[in-house]
Amino acid sequence: MIEWKEFALEEVVEKFIDYRGKTPKKTASGVPLITAKIVKNGRINTPNEFIALEDYEKWMTRGIPQKGDVVMTTEAPLGEVAQLCFDGKVALAQRIITMRGKVNVLDNGFLKYMLQSPLMQHRIHSRSSGTTVIGIKSSELKNIPIPVPPIDIQKKIASILGSIDEKIELNLKMNKTLEEMAMTLYKHWFVDFGPFQDGEFEESELGMIPKGWTIHKYSDLLDSYIGGDWGKDEPNEIENVEVGVIRGADFDKLSNGEFGNIPKRFIKTNSFDKRRMMERDIIIENSVNSSTRCVGKSFIVTKELINILGTNLICASFCKLFRLKEKKFASLAYLHLNYLYDTGKMEDYQNVSSNGIGNFQAKEFVKMEGIPMPNDFKQIKDIIDTFNNIIDQISLNRSEVFQLSSLRDYLLPRLLSGEIDLSKAEKQVEKVL
């Protein structure tokens, strides 16, 4: 077996770029700013903060990051790792450090995965400091020992794990495209009434709609809308049914196929009986910090989600569960709710309490809001089928992301410890890609 040697990070890293202690002036557009809050779960999410192009040279005086450099958060949170994949210029914010391995000594892809490994995460956190905010000093980081095999083995390991991540990214991009396609189709049919523009229109309580259409209020469409439960963190004589509880904070994770961190709680039997989630239920975030966002963000429950997380699922007490009488309309309702949220309409149904928490006025919402639909369902049957097919495909893609992520997380520590033979791992990955 080829021996892996250990080196201090500073011995094998050519360039550390650290902008801690500096705060750039942010602008509405310009050079994307990589902040700690968008480095999550091995990827860099789309930047939503920028610095002016004319400020770039005078700001980036400590070094210019390059595509392929490894990014790590140094606090709040500590130890999130990803790799720069942007072709153009990027700027670095506080709490971010980038590393670039020495040529033919340390492969950047291998460095990324090694820093994500349980071994290196332990070493990083064991050298952290702070009480309120846990972080790591640059001097401590540079002295952390890292196991380094020959460069050809590094590249092979990075290639095997990277091929899984590439497929995950492809699925997530595909889902984004499908979501945009579904919303475009929804607006064309149910907002602009494009296919019916040549016909007659008439006034309704929600504006002009094609003649022969009706506004179907949520109060008529819904079989029920109920609140969630939070239960207890440990079972007792009364609350002893174990459930997975989905919160509004979980929506984005679930959308990315991250199903592993749903809280487990214990609730009463009768609470579970009436709150148990079913396929095509819609969860709506009911309470939020009104200074950061509005109520009404939604998520649709799919068969794959239930299969992966188990059948004992409920939503949290700060959510509402919408269950339609006819499941075939669930995808349409989900798109309609997303449209209302994206256009700010949900703000009309947000009541802000004295502590700044926005609460969803569900009773008012179901009485006032509805979906325009033709009296003759045949007119929209094909587009409803299309919506359902798109939601199903998105769900299947998420399920595959979860399975691929699980395989990567299984292989990562074993490849990095030499426990699994590289050729066997490569064949195992080829079978699922």
Contacts in CASP RR format, 6 or more apart in sequence:
PFRMAT RR
TARGET T0000
AUTHOR 0000-0000-0000
METHOD contacts of the structure
MODEL  1
MIEWKEFALEEVVEKFIDYRGKTPKKTASGVPLITAKIVKNGRINTPNEF
IALEDYEKWMTRGIPQKGDVVMTTEAPLGEVAQLCFDGKVALAQRIITMR
GKVNVLDNGFLKYMLQSPLMQHRIHSRSSGTTVIGIKSSELKNIPIPVPP
IDIQKKIASILGSIDEKIELNLKMNKTLEEMAMTLYKHWFVDFGPFQDGE
FEESELGMIPKGWTIHKYSDLLDSYIGGDWGKDEPNEIENVEVGVIRGAD
FDKLSNGEFGNIPKRFIKTNSFDKRRMMERDIIIENSVNSSTRCVGKSFI
VTKELINILGTNLICASFCKLFRLKEKKFASLAYLHLNYLYDTGKMEDYQ
NVSSNGIGNFQAKEFVKMEGIPMPNDFKQIKDIIDTFNNIIDQISLNRSE
VFQLSSLRDYLLPRLLSGEIDLSKAEKQVEKVL
1 418 0 8 1.000
2 149 0 8 1.000
2 150 0 8 1.000
2 153 0 8 1.000
4 147 0 8 1.000
4 148 0 8 1.000
4 149 0 8 1.000
4 418 0 8 1.000
5 147 0 8 1.000
5 148 0 8 1.000
6 145 0 8 1.000
6 146 0 8 1.000
6 147 0 8 1.000
6 148 0 8 1.000
7 145 0 8 1.000
7 146 0 8 1.000
7 148 0 8 1.000
8 142 0 8 1.000
8 143 0 8 1.000
8 144 0 8 1.000
8 145 0 8 1.000
8 146 0 8 1.000
9 99 0 8 1.000
9 141 0 8 1.000
9 142 0 8 1.000
9 143 0 8 1.000
9 144 0 8 1.000
9 145 0 8 1.000
9 146 0 8 1.000
10 16 0 8 1.000
10 142 0 8 1.000
10 143 0 8 1.000
12 101 0 8 1.000
12 102 0 8 1.000
12 105 0 8 1.000
12 106 0 8 1.000
12 146 0 8 1.000
12 148 0 8 1.000
13 99 0 8 1.000
13 100 0 8 1.000
13 101 0 8 1.000
13 102 0 8 1.000
13 106 0 8 1.000
13 111 0 8 1.000
13 142 0 8 1.000
14 100 0 8 1.000
14 101 0 8 1.000
14 102 0 8 1.000
14 103 0 8 1.000
15 63 0 8 1.000
15 69 0 8 1.000
15 98 0 8 1.000
15 99 0 8 1.000
15 100 0 8 1.000
15 101 0 8 1.000
16 97 0 8 1.000
16 98 0 8 1.000
16 99 0 8 1.000
16 138 0 8 1.000
16 141 0 8 1.000
16 142 0 8 1.000
17 62 0 8 1.000
17 63 0 8 1.000
17 64 0 8 1.000
17 65 0 8 1.000
17 69 0 8 1.000
17 92 0 8 1.000
17 97 0 8 1.000
17 98 0 8 1.000
17 99 0 8 1.000
17 100 0 8 1.000
18 62 0 8 1.000
18 74 0 8 1.000
18 97 0 8 1.000
18 138 0 8 1.000
19 62 0 8 1.000
19 92 0 8 1.000
19 93 0 8 1.000
19 94 0 8 1.000
19 96 0 8 1.000
20 74 0 8 1.000
20 94 0 8 1.000
20 95 0 8 1.000
20 96 0 8 1.000
20 97 0 8 1.000
20 138 0 8 1.000
21 94 0 8 1.000
22 59 0 8 1.000
22 94 0 8 1.000
23 93 0 8 1.000
23 94 0 8 1.000
24 33 0 8 1.000
24 51 0 8 1.000
24 55 0 8 1.000
24 59 0 8 1.000
24 91 0 8 1.000
24 93 0 8 1.000
25 51 0 8 1.000
25 52 0 8 1.000
25 55 0 8 1.000
26 33 0 8 1.000
26 49 0 8 1.000
26 50 0 8 1.000
26 51 0 8 1.000
27 50 0 8 1.000
27 51 0 8 1.000
27 52 0 8 1.000
28 50 0 8 1.000
29 50 0 8 1.000
30 50 0 8 1.000
30 51 0 8 1.000
30 52 0 8 1.000
30 53 0 8 1.000
31 50 0 8 1.000
31 51 0 8 1.000
31 52 0 8 1.000
31 53 0 8 1.000
31 56 0 8 1.000
31 89 0 8 1.000
31 90 0 8 1.000
31 91 0 8 1.000
32 47 0 8 1.000
32 49 0 8 1.000
32 50 0 8 1.000
32 86 0 8 1.000
32 89 0 8 1.000
32 90 0 8 1.000
32 91 0 8 1.000
33 47 0 8 1.000
33 49 0 8 1.000
33 50 0 8 1.000
33 51 0 8 1.000
33 90 0 8 1.000
33 91 0 8 1.000
33 92 0 8 1.000
33 93 0 8 1.000
34 44 0 8 1.000
34 47 0 8 1.000
34 65 0 8 1.000
34 71 0 8 1.000
34 84 0 8 1.000
34 90 0 8 1.000
34 91 0 8 1.000
34 92 0 8 1.000
34 93 0 8 1.000
34 96 0 8 1.000
35 47 0 8 1.000
35 49 0 8 1.000
35 93 0 8 1.000
35 94 0 8 1.000
35 95 0 8 1.000
35 96 0 8 1.000
36 73 0 8 1.000
36 74 0 8 1.000
36 75 0 8 1.000
36 76 0 8 1.000
36 77 0 8 1.000
36 80 0 8 1.000
36 93 0 8 1.000
36 94 0 8 1.000
36 95 0 8 1.000
36 96 0 8 1.000
38 44 0 8 1.000
38 45 0 8 1.000
38 46 0 8 1.000
38 47 0 8 1.000
38 48 0 8 1.000
39 45 0 8 1.000
39 71 0 8 1.000
39 72 0 8 1.000
39 73 0 8 1.000
39 80 0 8 1.000
39 81 0 8 1.000
39 82 0 8 1.000
39 96 0 8 1.000
40 80 0 8 1.000
41 80 0 8 1.000
41 256 0 8 1.000
41 258 0 8 1.000
42 80 0 8 1.000
42 81 0 8 1.000
42 82 0 8 1.000
42 112 0 8 1.000
42 116 0 8 1.000
42 165 0 8 1.000
43 82 0 8 1.000
43 165 0 8 1.000
43 169 0 8 1.000
44 71 0 8 1.000
44 82 0 8 1.000
44 83 0 8 1.000
44 84 0 8 1.000
44 85 0 8 1.000
47 90 0 8 1.000
49 93 0 8 1.000
50 91 0 8 1.000
51 59 0 8 1.000
51 91 0 8 1.000
53 89 0 8 1.000
56 89 0 8 1.000
56 91 0 8 1.000
59 91 0 8 1.000
60 91 0 8 1.000
60 92 0 8 1.000
64 89 0 8 1.000
65 71 0 8 1.000
65 84 0 8 1.000
65 90 0 8 1.000
65 92 0 8 1.000
65 98 0 8 1.000
66 84 0 8 1.000
66 100 0 8 1.000
67 84 0 8 1.000
67 85 0 8 1.000
67 86 0 8 1.000
67 87 0 8 1.000
67 88 0 8 1.000
68 83 0 8 1.000
68 84 0 8 1.000
68 85 0 8 1.000
68 100 0 8 1.000
68 108 0 8 1.000
68 109 0 8 1.000
69 83 0 8 1.000
69 84 0 8 1.000
69 98 0 8 1.000
69 99 0 8 1.000
69 100 0 8 1.000
69 108 0 8 1.000
70 81 0 8 1.000
70 82 0 8 1.000
70 83 0 8 1.000
70 84 0 8 1.000
70 98 0 8 1.000
70 99 0 8 1.000
70 100 0 8 1.000
70 101 0 8 1.000
70 108 0 8 1.000
70 109 0 8 1.000
70 111 0 8 1.000
70 112 0 8 1.000
70 115 0 8 1.000
71 81 0 8 1.000
71 82 0 8 1.000
71 83 0 8 1.000
71 84 0 8 1.000
71 96 0 8 1.000
71 97 0 8 1.000
71 98 0 8 1.000
72 79 0 8 1.000
72 80 0 8 1.000
72 81 0 8 1.000
72 96 0 8 1.000
72 97 0 8 1.000
72 98 0 8 1.000
72 99 0 8 1.000
72 115 0 8 1.000
73 79 0 8 1.000
73 80 0 8 1.000
73 81 0 8 1.000
73 95 0 8 1.000
73 96 0 8 1.000
74 95 0 8 1.000
74 96 0 8 1.000
74 97 0 8 1.000
74 135 0 8 1.000
74 136 0 8 1.000
74 138 0 8 1.000
74 141 0 8 1.000
75 95 0 8 1.000
75 133 0 8 1.000
75 134 0 8 1.000
75 135 0 8 1.000
75 136 0 8 1.000
76 95 0 8 1.000
76 133 0 8 1.000
76 134 0 8 1.000
76 135 0 8 1.000
78 124 0 8 1.000
78 125 0 8 1.000
78 128 0 8 1.000
78 134 0 8 1.000
78 135 0 8 1.000
78 136 0 8 1.000
79 115 0 8 1.000
79 121 0 8 1.000
79 124 0 8 1.000
79 125 0 8 1.000
81 112 0 8 1.000
81 115 0 8 1.000
81 116 0 8 1.000
82 112 0 8 1.000
83 108 0 8 1.000
83 109 0 8 1.000
83 112 0 8 1.000
84 90 0 8 1.000
84 98 0 8 1.000
92 98 0 8 1.000
97 138 0 8 1.000
97 141 0 8 1.000
99 108 0 8 1.000
99 111 0 8 1.000
100 108 0 8 1.000
101 107 0 8 1.000
101 108 0 8 1.000
101 111 0 8 1.000
104 151 0 8 1.000
105 148 0 8 1.000
105 151 0 8 1.000
106 148 0 8 1.000
106 151 0 8 1.000
106 154 0 8 1.000
107 151 0 8 1.000
107 154 0 8 1.000
107 155 0 8 1.000
107 158 0 8 1.000
108 158 0 8 1.000
109 154 0 8 1.000
109 158 0 8 1.000
109 162 0 8 1.000
110 154 0 8 1.000
110 155 0 8 1.000
110 157 0 8 1.000
110 158 0 8 1.000
111 146 0 8 1.000
112 158 0 8 1.000
113 157 0 8 1.000
113 158 0 8 1.000
113 161 0 8 1.000
113 412 0 8 1.000
113 415 0 8 1.000
113 416 0 8 1.000
114 120 0 8 1.000
114 146 0 8 1.000
114 147 0 8 1.000
114 416 0 8 1.000
115 121 0 8 1.000
115 124 0 8 1.000
116 412 0 8 1.000
117 412 0 8 1.000
117 413 0 8 1.000
117 416 0 8 1.000
118 413 0 8 1.000
119 147 0 8 1.000
119 413 0 8 1.000
119 416 0 8 1.000
119 417 0 8 1.000
120 144 0 8 1.000
120 146 0 8 1.000
123 144 0 8 1.000
123 145 0 8 1.000
124 136 0 8 1.000
124 141 0 8 1.000
124 144 0 8 1.000
125 134 0 8 1.000
127 136 0 8 1.000
127 140 0 8 1.000
127 141 0 8 1.000
127 143 0 8 1.000
127 144 0 8 1.000
128 134 0 8 1.000
128 135 0 8 1.000
128 136 0 8 1.000
128 140 0 8 1.000
129 135 0 8 1.000
129 136 0 8 1.000
129 137 0 8 1.000
129 140 0 8 1.000
147 416 0 8 1.000
148 154 0 8 1.000
149 157 0 8 1.000
153 422 0 8 1.000
156 422 0 8 1.000
156 426 0 8 1.000
157 415 0 8 1.000
157 416 0 8 1.000
157 422 0 8 1.000
160 411 0 8 1.000
160 415 0 8 1.000
160 422 0 8 1.000
160 425 0 8 1.000
160 426 0 8 1.000
160 429 0 8 1.000
161 408 0 8 1.000
161 411 0 8 1.000
161 412 0 8 1.000
161 415 0 8 1.000
163 429 0 8 1.000
163 433 0 8 1.000
164 404 0 8 1.000
164 405 0 8 1.000
164 407 0 8 1.000
164 408 0 8 1.000
164 411 0 8 1.000
164 429 0 8 1.000
164 433 0 8 1.000
165 408 0 8 1.000
167 400 0 8 1.000
167 404 0 8 1.000
167 433 0 8 1.000
168 401 0 8 1.000
168 404 0 8 1.000
168 405 0 8 1.000
168 408 0 8 1.000
171 397 0 8 1.000
171 398 0 8 1.000
171 400 0 8 1.000
171 401 0 8 1.000
171 404 0 8 1.000
172 256 0 8 1.000
172 397 0 8 1.000
172 401 0 8 1.000
174 397 0 8 1.000
175 255 0 8 1.000
175 394 0 8 1.000
175 397 0 8 1.000
175 398 0 8 1.000
178 390 0 8 1.000
178 393 0 8 1.000
178 394 0 8 1.000
178 397 0 8 1.000
179 394 0 8 1.000
181 390 0 8 1.000
182 331 0 8 1.000
182 335 0 8 1.000
182 387 0 8 1.000
182 390 0 8 1.000
182 391 0 8 1.000
183 335 0 8 1.000
183 338 0 8 1.000
183 339 0 8 1.000
183 342 0 8 1.000
185 383 0 8 1.000
185 386 0 8 1.000
185 387 0 8 1.000
186 332 0 8 1.000
186 335 0 8 1.000
186 336 0 8 1.000
186 339 0 8 1.000
186 387 0 8 1.000
187 339 0 8 1.000
188 194 0 8 1.000
188 195 0 8 1.000
189 195 0 8 1.000
189 380 0 8 1.000
189 383 0 8 1.000
190 332 0 8 1.000
190 336 0 8 1.000
190 371 0 8 1.000
190 372 0 8 1.000
191 339 0 8 1.000
193 201 0 8 1.000
193 209 0 8 1.000
193 210 0 8 1.000
193 372 0 8 1.000
196 210 0 8 1.000
199 210 0 8 1.000
199 211 0 8 1.000
200 210 0 8 1.000
200 211 0 8 1.000
201 208 0 8 1.000
201 209 0 8 1.000
201 210 0 8 1.000
201 211 0 8 1.000
202 208 0 8 1.000
202 209 0 8 1.000
202 210 0 8 1.000
202 211 0 8 1.000
202 212 0 8 1.000
204 213 0 8 1.000
204 214 0 8 1.000
204 215 0 8 1.000
204 372 0 8 1.000
205 215 0 8 1.000
206 215 0 8 1.000
206 369 0 8 1.000
206 370 0 8 1.000
206 372 0 8 1.000
209 215 0 8 1.000
209 372 0 8 1.000
210 372 0 8 1.000
210 374 0 8 1.000
212 374 0 8 1.000
212 375 0 8 1.000
212 376 0 8 1.000
213 372 0 8 1.000
213 373 0 8 1.000
213 374 0 8 1.000
213 375 0 8 1.000
214 372 0 8 1.000
214 373 0 8 1.000
214 374 0 8 1.000
214 375 0 8 1.000
215 370 0 8 1.000
215 371 0 8 1.000
215 372 0 8 1.000
216 370 0 8 1.000
216 371 0 8 1.000
216 372 0 8 1.000
216 373 0 8 1.000
217 366 0 8 1.000
217 367 0 8 1.000
217 368 0 8 1.000
217 369 0 8 1.000
217 370 0 8 1.000
218 225 0 8 1.000
218 322 0 8 1.000
218 333 0 8 1.000
218 365 0 8 1.000
218 366 0 8 1.000
218 369 0 8 1.000
218 370 0 8 1.000
218 371 0 8 1.000
219 366 0 8 1.000
219 367 0 8 1.000
221 324 0 8 1.000
221 325 0 8 1.000
221 326 0 8 1.000
221 329 0 8 1.000
221 333 0 8 1.000
221 370 0 8 1.000
221 371 0 8 1.000
222 322 0 8 1.000
222 323 0 8 1.000
222 324 0 8 1.000
222 325 0 8 1.000
222 366 0 8 1.000
223 323 0 8 1.000
223 324 0 8 1.000
223 325 0 8 1.000
224 321 0 8 1.000
224 323 0 8 1.000
225 320 0 8 1.000
225 321 0 8 1.000
225 322 0 8 1.000
225 323 0 8 1.000
225 362 0 8 1.000
225 366 0 8 1.000
226 274 0 8 1.000
226 275 0 8 1.000
226 320 0 8 1.000
226 321 0 8 1.000
227 275 0 8 1.000
227 286 0 8 1.000
227 315 0 8 1.000
227 317 0 8 1.000
227 319 0 8 1.000
227 320 0 8 1.000
227 321 0 8 1.000
228 275 0 8 1.000
228 314 0 8 1.000
228 315 0 8 1.000
228 316 0 8 1.000
228 317 0 8 1.000
228 319 0 8 1.000
228 320 0 8 1.000
228 321 0 8 1.000
229 243 0 8 1.000
229 245 0 8 1.000
229 265 0 8 1.000
229 267 0 8 1.000
229 271 0 8 1.000
229 272 0 8 1.000
229 275 0 8 1.000
229 314 0 8 1.000
229 316 0 8 1.000
229 317 0 8 1.000
230 245 0 8 1.000
230 265 0 8 1.000
230 316 0 8 1.000
230 317 0 8 1.000
231 239 0 8 1.000
231 245 0 8 1.000
231 265 0 8 1.000
231 266 0 8 1.000
231 267 0 8 1.000
231 271 0 8 1.000
232 239 0 8 1.000
232 265 0 8 1.000
232 266 0 8 1.000
232 267 0 8 1.000
233 265 0 8 1.000
233 266 0 8 1.000
234 266 0 8 1.000
235 242 0 8 1.000
235 266 0 8 1.000
236 266 0 8 1.000
238 268 0 8 1.000
239 266 0 8 1.000
239 267 0 8 1.000
239 268 0 8 1.000
240 266 0 8 1.000
240 269 0 8 1.000
241 266 0 8 1.000
241 267 0 8 1.000
241 268 0 8 1.000
241 269 0 8 1.000
241 271 0 8 1.000
241 272 0 8 1.000
241 312 0 8 1.000
242 264 0 8 1.000
242 265 0 8 1.000
242 266 0 8 1.000
242 312 0 8 1.000
243 264 0 8 1.000
243 265 0 8 1.000
243 266 0 8 1.000
243 267 0 8 1.000
243 272 0 8 1.000
243 312 0 8 1.000
243 313 0 8 1.000
243 314 0 8 1.000
244 262 0 8 1.000
244 263 0 8 1.000
244 264 0 8 1.000
244 265 0 8 1.000
244 309 0 8 1.000
244 310 0 8 1.000
244 312 0 8 1.000
244 313 0 8 1.000
244 314 0 8 1.000
245 262 0 8 1.000
245 263 0 8 1.000
245 264 0 8 1.000
245 265 0 8 1.000
245 313 0 8 1.000
245 314 0 8 1.000
245 315 0 8 1.000
245 316 0 8 1.000
246 254 0 8 1.000
246 262 0 8 1.000
246 277 0 8 1.000
246 283 0 8 1.000
246 299 0 8 1.000
246 313 0 8 1.000
246 314 0 8 1.000
246 315 0 8 1.000
246 316 0 8 1.000
246 319 0 8 1.000
247 263 0 8 1.000
247 315 0 8 1.000
247 316 0 8 1.000
247 318 0 8 1.000
247 319 0 8 1.000
248 283 0 8 1.000
248 285 0 8 1.000
248 297 0 8 1.000
248 299 0 8 1.000
248 316 0 8 1.000
248 318 0 8 1.000
248 319 0 8 1.000
250 261 0 8 1.000
250 262 0 8 1.000
251 283 0 8 1.000
251 285 0 8 1.000
251 297 0 8 1.000
251 298 0 8 1.000
251 299 0 8 1.000
253 259 0 8 1.000
253 261 0 8 1.000
254 299 0 8 1.000
254 305 0 8 1.000
254 398 0 8 1.000
255 299 0 8 1.000
255 398 0 8 1.000
256 398 0 8 1.000
256 401 0 8 1.000
257 398 0 8 1.000
257 399 0 8 1.000
257 401 0 8 1.000
257 402 0 8 1.000
257 405 0 8 1.000
258 402 0 8 1.000
258 405 0 8 1.000
259 305 0 8 1.000
259 308 0 8 1.000
259 309 0 8 1.000
259 402 0 8 1.000
262 309 0 8 1.000
267 275 0 8 1.000
267 314 0 8 1.000
271 314 0 8 1.000
272 312 0 8 1.000
272 314 0 8 1.000
275 314 0 8 1.000
275 315 0 8 1.000
275 321 0 8 1.000
276 311 0 8 1.000
276 312 0 8 1.000
276 313 0 8 1.000
276 314 0 8 1.000
277 283 0 8 1.000
277 301 0 8 1.000
277 306 0 8 1.000
277 313 0 8 1.000
277 314 0 8 1.000
277 315 0 8 1.000
277 321 0 8 1.000
278 301 0 8 1.000
278 323 0 8 1.000
279 301 0 8 1.000
279 302 0 8 1.000
279 303 0 8 1.000
279 306 0 8 1.000
279 327 0 8 1.000
280 300 0 8 1.000
280 301 0 8 1.000
280 302 0 8 1.000
280 324 0 8 1.000
280 327 0 8 1.000
280 330 0 8 1.000
280 331 0 8 1.000
281 300 0 8 1.000
281 301 0 8 1.000
281 321 0 8 1.000
281 322 0 8 1.000
281 323 0 8 1.000
281 330 0 8 1.000
282 298 0 8 1.000
282 299 0 8 1.000
282 300 0 8 1.000
282 301 0 8 1.000
282 321 0 8 1.000
282 322 0 8 1.000
282 323 0 8 1.000
282 324 0 8 1.000
282 330 0 8 1.000
282 333 0 8 1.000
282 334 0 8 1.000
282 337 0 8 1.000
283 298 0 8 1.000
283 299 0 8 1.000
283 300 0 8 1.000
283 301 0 8 1.000
283 315 0 8 1.000
283 319 0 8 1.000
283 320 0 8 1.000
283 321 0 8 1.000
283 322 0 8 1.000
284 295 0 8 1.000
284 296 0 8 1.000
284 297 0 8 1.000
284 298 0 8 1.000
284 319 0 8 1.000
284 320 0 8 1.000
284 321 0 8 1.000
284 322 0 8 1.000
284 337 0 8 1.000
284 360 0 8 1.000
284 362 0 8 1.000
285 295 0 8 1.000
285 296 0 8 1.000
285 297 0 8 1.000
285 298 0 8 1.000
285 318 0 8 1.000
285 319 0 8 1.000
285 360 0 8 1.000
286 295 0 8 1.000
286 296 0 8 1.000
286 318 0 8 1.000
286 319 0 8 1.000
286 320 0 8 1.000
286 359 0 8 1.000
286 360 0 8 1.000
286 362 0 8 1.000
287 295 0 8 1.000
287 318 0 8 1.000
287 357 0 8 1.000
287 358 0 8 1.000
287 359 0 8 1.000
287 360 0 8 1.000
288 294 0 8 1.000
288 295 0 8 1.000
288 297 0 8 1.000
288 357 0 8 1.000
288 358 0 8 1.000
289 356 0 8 1.000
289 357 0 8 1.000
289 358 0 8 1.000
290 350 0 8 1.000
290 352 0 8 1.000
290 356 0 8 1.000
290 357 0 8 1.000
290 358 0 8 1.000
291 356 0 8 1.000
294 341 0 8 1.000
294 344 0 8 1.000
294 346 0 8 1.000
294 347 0 8 1.000
294 350 0 8 1.000
294 358 0 8 1.000
295 346 0 8 1.000
295 349 0 8 1.000
295 350 0 8 1.000
295 358 0 8 1.000
295 359 0 8 1.000
295 360 0 8 1.000
296 337 0 8 1.000
296 340 0 8 1.000
296 341 0 8 1.000
296 346 0 8 1.000
296 349 0 8 1.000
296 360 0 8 1.000
297 341 0 8 1.000
298 334 0 8 1.000
298 337 0 8 1.000
298 338 0 8 1.000
298 341 0 8 1.000
300 330 0 8 1.000
300 331 0 8 1.000
300 334 0 8 1.000
300 391 0 8 1.000
301 313 0 8 1.000
302 391 0 8 1.000
302 392 0 8 1.000
302 395 0 8 1.000
303 395 0 8 1.000
304 395 0 8 1.000
304 396 0 8 1.000
304 398 0 8 1.000
304 399 0 8 1.000
305 313 0 8 1.000
305 395 0 8 1.000
305 398 0 8 1.000
306 313 0 8 1.000
307 399 0 8 1.000
308 399 0 8 1.000
308 402 0 8 1.000
314 321 0 8 1.000
315 321 0 8 1.000
320 360 0 8 1.000
320 362 0 8 1.000
322 333 0 8 1.000
324 330 0 8 1.000
324 333 0 8 1.000
328 384 0 8 1.000
328 388 0 8 1.000
329 371 0 8 1.000
329 384 0 8 1.000
330 388 0 8 1.000
331 384 0 8 1.000
331 387 0 8 1.000
331 388 0 8 1.000
331 390 0 8 1.000
331 391 0 8 1.000
332 371 0 8 1.000
332 384 0 8 1.000
332 387 0 8 1.000
333 371 0 8 1.000
334 391 0 8 1.000
335 387 0 8 1.000
336 370 0 8 1.000
336 371 0 8 1.000
339 345 0 8 1.000
340 346 0 8 1.000
340 369 0 8 1.000
345 369 0 8 1.000
346 360 0 8 1.000
349 360 0 8 1.000
349 361 0 8 1.000
349 362 0 8 1.000
349 364 0 8 1.000
349 365 0 8 1.000
349 368 0 8 1.000
349 369 0 8 1.000
350 358 0 8 1.000
350 359 0 8 1.000
350 360 0 8 1.000
350 361 0 8 1.000
351 358 0 8 1.000
351 359 0 8 1.000
351 361 0 8 1.000
352 358 0 8 1.000
352 359 0 8 1.000
353 359 0 8 1.000
373 380 0 8 1.000
374 380 0 8 1.000
403 432 0 8 1.000
404 432 0 8 1.000
407 428 0 8 1.000
407 429 0 8 1.000
407 432 0 8 1.000
411 420 0 8 1.000
411 425 0 8 1.000
411 428 0 8 1.000
411 429 0 8 1.000
413 419 0 8 1.000
414 420 0 8 1.000
414 425 0 8 1.000
415 422 0 8 1.000
415 425 0 8 1.000
END
